């Protein structure tokens, strides 16, 4: 599968995670963070998660505990 198609599919999956988070009363960031973690091949460190999503460490910690 080519990289462009893979990135598009990942975006659609993360968008679906955002919708689920919103339906539970959480903000978009919760869905983005959870979707990103769900779609990785291996566990991510906090630094890797921050780099992948663009959220700060403090915000990521806060959103992941919601």
Protein Blocks (a to p, Z undefined) as FASTA:
>chain_A
ZZklmmmmmmmmmmmmmmmmmmnopafklmmmmmmmmmpmbdcdfklmmmmnopafklmm
mmmmZZ
